[in-house]
Amino acid sequence: MHASVLSAVQIAVTLGLVTWMITGFTPLPGRWFRWKMFCRATFTIITLTGTTKDGRTEPVNVYDYLSPGSFILGPLQLQTILDHLTHTGRYDRIDGHGRVLSARGEHTMEVRAGRVVL
């Protein structure tokens, strides 16, 4: 009888932990990344086009300018990279559109003439 009680307690605790882990990873309505590791992170998904001095346009991949292993790009970091690309003379103008994902939900974002507009 003692072994069966211990087994029942182990099963109950295991099921409780599994349920807690599954619900901890599910997002609340209107929220992204509910898990504590991601709750303060801000992710940017954006498509950019740069215009060079001679008038050519080409796609700009801002992730090429992040530190190796980095993937979190917020609006402030994006603005810093855009400033670097325009001040170094690589592009005269950078435009684009995308989304910002954070704990406050999903919002649209635009880049007009190298300035981030939320």
N, C-alpha and C positions, 0 to 999 in steps of 0.2 A: 504494500500500500504506500509506503514512503517513496519508493521509486516512481510510482505513477503520479503522485502529487508533484514531485520535482519535475517530471517530464511535462506535466500540464502547465506548470509555471513557466518553464523554458519556452514552450510553444506560445503561450500568451505574450511573454515578453518579446519574443522574436517577431510575432505578428504586429505587435504594437510598434516596434522599431521600424519594421518594413513600411507600415502605414505612414508613420511620421516622416520617413525619408521620401516616400513617393509624394506626399502632399507638400513637403518642403520645397520640391523642385517644380511644382506646377505654378504657373503665373496667375496672379489675381487679374480680374477683368481690367483692361487698360494699363496693365503693368508689364514690364519686361524684366526678366532675370531676378526673380524674387529671392533666390539663394543669397545669403549674406555676402559671399565673396564678390558677387556682381552688383549688389544693390546700390552702390555708390558710383559705379562705373557709367560712363557715357560713351556710347558708340556712335560713330558717324559712318553712314553709307552714302557715298557721293560720287557723281560722275562729273569730271571736270574737263574743260577744253581750254587749252592755252593758245594765245595768238602771239606769234613771234614778231620781231621787228620788221621782217619783210612781208608780213601779212598772212603767212601760212598758219593754219590751225592744226593742232595735234592733241591727242588725248594726254592728260596729265595724271600720273599715278602717284598720289601723295604718300602712299605706303612705302614707296622706294626711299623716302626721306626720313622714315622713323628709325629708331634704334633697332638693331637686330633682335628679333623675338618680341617686339612690341606689336600690338594689334589694336590697342585702345586709342582712339583718336577722337578727342572732344573738339568743340568749336574753337576754343582758345589755341589748342595745338595746331589745328587746321589753319587758323589765321596766321600763326607764326611761320608755318611752312609756305603759305601763299606770299607773305611779306618777303621771305628769303628768295623765292623764285622771281618775284618782280624786281626787287632791289638789286639782285645780282645781274639783271639784264637778260635772263634766260627767256622771259616772257614779258611782253608789254601789257597784256591783259589776260586774266583768267576768269572764266565764267563756268557756272554749273548749277546743278540741282541735286538734292538728295534728301535724306532723312536723318534725324537724330533720335537715337533710342536711349532712354534712361529710365530710372525708377519712376519718373513723372509721366511716362508714356512715350508715344511716338509723335514727333513734330516734323513738319517740312522745313527744309533749309535751302537757301539759295546762295550762290556766290555771284556777285555782280562786280565786274571790274576789280577783282582781287579782294573784295570785302565780303565777309561772311554776314549774311542777313538771316536772322531766325524769324 
